[in-house]
Amino acid sequence: MKAKDLDGKFDNGENVLQYLELAQARRVEQKQKRVNVDFPIWMIHSLDKEAKRLGIPRQSLIKMLIAKHIEEARA
């Protein structure tokens, strides 16, 4: 199937998953790399409080805050 045909089906709201080979699919620049960061205790307590308020893990909150800062810095 040509890309423009697939695009047309997608644009018309059709399910196009059957046409995709997902076994080797990867998100660009989404590979994970572990880093260690030391935070002061007061900051950990603040992060935990905010994470609990939002109902998300601390790690997710840290990722969200860093991503937001990077996006704002780029703007």
C-alpha positions in Angstrom: 0.0 0.0 0.0 1.3 3.4 -0.9 1.8 6.0 1.9 -0.8 8.4 0.4 -3.4 5.5 0.4 -2.6 4.8 4.1 -2.8 8.5 4.9 -6.2 8.7 3.2 -7.6 5.7 5.2 -6.3 7.3 8.4 -7.7 10.7 7.6 -11.1 9.0 6.9 -11.0 7.6 10.4 -10.3 4.0 9.4 -8.3 1.7 11.6 -4.9 1.3 9.8 -3.1 -0.8 12.4 -3.6 -3.9 10.2 -1.4 -2.3 7.6 1.5 -1.5 10.0 4.4 -3.7 11.0 4.6 -2.9 14.7 7.1 -5.6 15.8 10.1 -3.4 15.2 8.4 0.0 15.8 10.2 2.4 18.1 9.5 6.0 19.1 12.2 8.3 18.0 14.5 9.5 20.7 12.5 7.7 23.4 15.3 5.2 24.4 15.7 5.3 28.2 19.0 6.0 29.9 19.4 5.9 33.7 20.9 8.8 35.5 21.5 9.4 39.2 20.7 12.7 40.7 21.1 13.7 44.4 18.4 16.0 45.8 18.2 17.6 49.2 15.7 16.1 51.6 13.5 19.1 51.6 13.2 18.9 47.8 12.3 15.2 48.0 9.6 16.0 50.5 8.2 18.7 48.2 8.3 16.4 45.1 6.6 13.6 47.0 3.9 16.0 48.2 3.2 17.3 44.7 3.4 13.8 43.2 0.8 12.5 45.7 -1.4 15.5 45.0 -1.3 14.7 41.2 -1.6 10.9 41.8 1.6 10.1 40.0 5.0 8.6 40.9 7.8 10.9 41.9 9.9 9.9 38.9 7.0 10.9 36.5 6.7 14.3 38.2 10.5 14.9 37.9 10.3 14.0 34.2 7.3 16.3 33.7 9.0 19.2 35.4 12.2 18.8 33.4 10.4 18.4 30.1 8.3 21.5 30.8 11.4 23.5 31.7 13.1 22.4 28.5 10.1 23.3 26.4 9.8 26.7 28.0 13.6 27.3 27.5 13.3 26.5 23.8 10.4 28.9 23.3 
